[in-house]
Amino acid sequence: MLHKAQQDFAAARATTSEVLAAIKKHYDEDHYLFCPHSACGVVAAEKQAGLANSRMVVLATAHAGKFYDNVQKAVQPLPPLPELLQAVQTLPMRATDLPCNLEACKAFVYEECGFDSGSSSSSSSSKGPRAPPSPVVLLPVVLALGLMFYSST
């Protein structure tokens, strides 16, 4: 099974100094400011045999403004944050401790989004909670909420 997976997938890692160098290089050369996670993907892709001088698509995982403290280690002065992202900086931080349990996490997301986790109906009604969406619809909701789950064990 490992051999089969290695035919379709590759992996690499990037050090902090490599990530910062990639952020600076692509900002200076391409006028694009990567977040550290996206820059890590670029470094990893460039390390793969035969990809260093190839065209590639690396999906950016976040706006660099989310990581301004780290990005400023590579690029100075930083461009200003977009207006809406700047406004978020003044909001209070919220966190919810959850057990390291898929069902508890799903229930939390359903509740926060106003979905009725006990309903299997896909119809929506103004008289109560909405039915939960399919997992394909729910995934972006979970990603957008930026949930972090910690195990207490």
C-alpha positions in Angstrom: 0.0 0.0 0.0 2.9 2.4 0.8 4.4 1.8 -2.6 1.0 2.6 -4.3 0.7 5.8 -2.2 4.2 6.9 -3.1 3.3 6.7 -6.8 0.6 9.3 -6.4 1.8 11.4 -3.4 5.1 13.1 -2.4 6.0 14.8 0.9 8.7 17.3 1.9 9.3 19.7 4.8 10.4 23.2 5.1 12.5 24.9 7.9 11.5 28.3 9.3 14.4 29.9 7.5 13.3 28.3 4.2 9.8 29.5 4.7 10.9 33.1 5.5 13.2 33.1 2.4 10.3 31.9 0.2 8.0 34.6 1.5 10.6 37.3 0.8 11.6 35.9 -2.6 8.1 35.7 -3.9 7.1 39.1 -2.5 10.2 40.7 -4.1 10.0 38.9 -7.4 6.2 38.3 -7.9 4.7 40.9 -5.6 2.7 38.1 -3.9 2.7 37.9 -0.1 2.4 34.3 1.1 1.3 33.3 4.5 3.8 31.0 6.2 1.7 27.8 5.6 1.4 28.6 1.9 5.1 29.4 1.7 5.9 26.0 3.3 3.9 24.4 0.5 5.9 26.3 -2.1 9.2 25.2 -0.5 8.0 21.6 -0.3 6.9 21.6 -4.0 10.2 23.1 -5.1 12.1 20.4 -3.3 10.4 17.6 -5.2 12.6 16.2 -8.0 11.8 17.8 -11.3 9.5 20.5 -9.9 12.0 23.2 -9.0 11.9 24.8 -12.5 8.4 23.7 -13.4 5.1 25.5 -13.3 3.1 24.6 -10.3 -0.1 25.5 -8.5 0.1 25.9 -4.7 -3.2 26.6 -3.0 -2.8 29.5 -0.5 -4.2 28.5 2.8 -4.7 32.0 4.4 -4.2 35.7 3.9 -0.7 36.7 5.0 -2.3 39.3 7.3 -3.4 36.5 9.6 0.3 35.9 10.3 1.6 39.5 10.2 4.0 39.0 13.2 5.7 36.1 11.4 5.5 37.5 7.8 7.2 40.8 9.0 10.3 38.7 9.7 10.7 38.3 6.0 9.2 41.4 4.5 9.4 45.0 5.7 7.6 47.2 5.4 4.5 45.1 5.2 1.6 46.3 2.9 -1.4 47.5 4.9 -4.0 45.0 5.9 -7.3 45.0 4.0 -9.9 47.1 5.8 -12.1 44.1 6.9 -9.1 42.2 8.2 -7.9 45.2 10.1 -11.3 45.5 11.8 -11.0 41.8 12.9 -7.8 42.6 14.8 -9.8 44.6 17.4 -12.4 41.9 18.1 -12.1 39.8 21.2 -10.6 36.3 20.9 -13.1 33.5 21.5 -12.2 29.9 22.2 -14.3 26.8 23.1 -12.8 23.7 24.7 -14.2 20.5 23.3 -13.5 16.9 23.9 -11.3 15.2 21.3 -14.3 13.5 19.8 -15.8 13.8 16.3 -19.4 13.7 17.4 -18.8 16.5 20.0 -17.1 18.6 17.3 -19.9 18.1 14.8 -22.5 19.0 17.4 -20.7 22.2 18.2 -20.4 23.2 14.5 -24.1 22.4 13.9 -25.1 24.5 17.0 -22.9 27.4 16.1 -24.3 27.5 12.6 -27.9 27.2 13.7 -28.4 23.6 12.4 -30.5 21.0 14.0 -28.1 18.1 14.5 -30.9 15.6 15.1 -32.7 16.2 11.9 -32.1 14.3 8.7 -34.4 16.4 6.6 -32.8 18.7 4.1 -35.8 21.1 4.0 -35.5 24.5 5.6 -38.2 26.0 7.7 -38.5 29.4 9.3 -40.2 27.7 12.3 -37.1 26.2 13.8 -33.5 25.1 13.3 -32.4 24.2 9.8 -31.4 20.7 8.9 -27.6 20.1 8.8 -26.0 20.3 5.4 -24.2 17.5 3.7 -20.5 17.0 4.7 -19.4 18.6 1.4 -21.2 21.8 2.4 -20.2 21.7 6.1 -16.4 21.4 5.4 -16.0 25.1 4.3 -18.1 26.1 7.3 -15.7 24.3 9.6 -12.7 25.8 7.9 -14.2 29.3 7.9 -14.8 29.1 11.7 -11.1 28.3 12.2 -11.9 25.7 14.8 -9.1 24.2 16.8 -9.6 21.0 18.7 -7.3 20.1 21.6 -7.2 16.8 23.3 -7.3 17.0 27.1 -5.6 13.6 27.4 
